[in-house]
Amino acid sequence: MPHTAVILAAVSEEQGPGNTLRVVLLAALVGAALLAWFLLRGYRNDDNND
């Protein structure tokens, strides 16, 4: 059983996908905000459309 304890200790030291997931979510939110701004600015009416 000492081998199992060593394996469990090694696995518990890993942090998991926490930091990567935060970066991906942040990039997705920033990308969504930029996409919304880019698309919505085309619908703006400045009364210059003669």
N, C-alpha and C positions, 0 to 999 in steps of 0.2 A: 503493500500500500504506500510506501514512501514515494513511489513514482507518481502516483495519482496526486499526492499533496503538492509535489513540485510542479506538476502540470497546472493544477488549479491556481497555484500562486503566480505562475507566469501569466496565465490568462487574466487574472484579476488586476495585473499591473497595467494592462492595455487600457487606453482611454476610450476607445471606440470611435464612432464617427461624429463625435460632438462638434469639434472645431470645423471639420469639413462641412458638416450639415449647416452650421451657422453661416459659413462663407457662401454656400450655395443659396441659401434662403435670402441672404442680404443681396446677392447679385440678382436674384430673381425679382426681388422687390424694387430695386433700383431700375432694372430693365423694364419692368412693368410700368413704373412711373414715367420713364422716358418715352416709352411707346405711347402711353396715354397722352402725354404732352404733345408729342409729334402728330398724332392723329387728330386730337381735338383742336390744335391750332389751325388746321385746315378748315374747320367749321366756323372760325371766328368771323364776324361780320363787322368790318370797319367802315361801312358805307362808302367804300372806294370802288365798288363794283359797278361802274357805269355801263 
